[in-house]
Amino acid sequence: MSGTEKKPYVYNPSPAPLPLWKYVVAGGSAGVVEILCMYPLDVCKTRLQLQPTGKAAEGVVQYKGLIDAFSKIIRNEGCAEL
């Protein structure tokens, strides 16, 4: 075997476990990303669900859709509400 040949890859079904701090960092960062992405969507979804519809709305619809809800909340209340 010469020095330029590659060794074949051998699958290891049980690799060495990671240190605890790596699991903590991975879990914490996943939680932060989830909150930053899903909380604004949940606020808009809830406001869309709670606005009156049909005869109760009497032609006054506060939000027309998700993008309209995002833009109106940011314009009227600021980013802190999302």
Phi, psi and omega per residue, in radians:
M1 nan 2.137 -3.133
S2 -1.478 3.002 -3.091
G3 -1.266 -0.230 -3.094
T4 -1.634 -0.190 -3.129
E5 -1.399 2.474 3.137
K6 -1.559 2.577 3.067
K7 -1.374 2.536 3.118
P8 -1.194 2.550 3.119
Y9 -1.276 2.328 3.106
V10 -1.997 2.136 -3.136
Y11 -1.248 2.307 3.104
N12 -1.951 1.840 -3.066
P13 -1.204 -0.354 3.132
S14 -2.319 1.465 3.134
P15 -1.201 2.911 3.133
A16 -1.104 2.420 -3.133
P17 -1.179 2.636 3.104
L18 -1.372 2.723 3.054
P19 -1.174 2.702 -3.081
L20 -1.001 -0.682 -3.078
W21 -1.088 -0.527 3.114
K22 -1.225 -0.642 3.072
Y23 -1.165 -0.692 3.135
V24 -1.142 -0.769 3.126
V25 -1.137 -0.758 -3.141
A26 -1.116 -0.775 3.136
G27 -1.170 -0.724 3.125
G28 -1.148 -0.757 3.133
S29 -1.198 -0.615 3.071
A30 -1.112 -0.699 3.106
G31 -1.127 -0.727 3.131
V32 -1.135 -0.782 3.133
V33 -1.106 -0.686 3.129
E34 -1.107 -0.782 3.135
I35 -1.118 -0.767 -3.108
L36 -1.148 -0.530 -3.113
C37 -1.573 -0.739 -2.976
M38 -1.555 -0.516 -3.100
Y39 -1.081 -0.812 3.097
P40 -1.068 -0.682 3.100
L41 -1.130 -0.673 -3.132
D42 -1.183 -0.662 3.090
V43 -1.081 -0.825 -3.137
C44 -1.130 -0.722 3.133
K45 -1.081 -0.767 -3.123
T46 -1.141 -0.734 3.120
R47 -1.157 -0.639 3.079
L48 -1.151 -0.663 -3.139
Q49 -1.238 -0.553 -3.054
L50 -1.544 -0.196 -3.136
Q51 -1.262 2.521 -3.109
P52 -1.155 2.565 3.120
T53 -2.276 2.936 3.085
G54 1.171 -2.444 -3.122
K55 -1.185 -0.469 3.136
A56 -1.155 -0.499 -3.121
A57 -1.338 -0.526 -3.133
E58 0.862 0.794 3.078
G59 1.402 -0.038 3.139
V60 -1.805 1.829 3.084
V61 -1.931 2.100 -3.073
Q62 -1.257 -0.773 -3.116
Y63 -2.178 2.338 -3.138
K64 -1.566 -0.411 -3.123
G65 -3.057 -3.025 -3.059
L66 -1.127 -0.811 -3.121
I67 -1.176 -0.663 3.081
D68 -1.117 -0.702 3.113
A69 -1.119 -0.799 3.094
F70 -0.982 -0.883 -3.060
S71 -1.148 -0.696 -3.133
K72 -1.224 -0.663 3.112
I73 -1.149 -0.762 3.137
I74 -1.159 -0.718 -3.127
R75 -1.169 -0.801 -3.005
N76 -1.554 -0.549 -3.033
E77 -2.080 -0.239 -3.129
G78 1.579 2.981 -3.096
C79 -1.232 -0.380 -3.091
A80 -1.115 -0.465 3.123
E81 -1.281 -0.444 3.100
L82 -1.531 nan nan
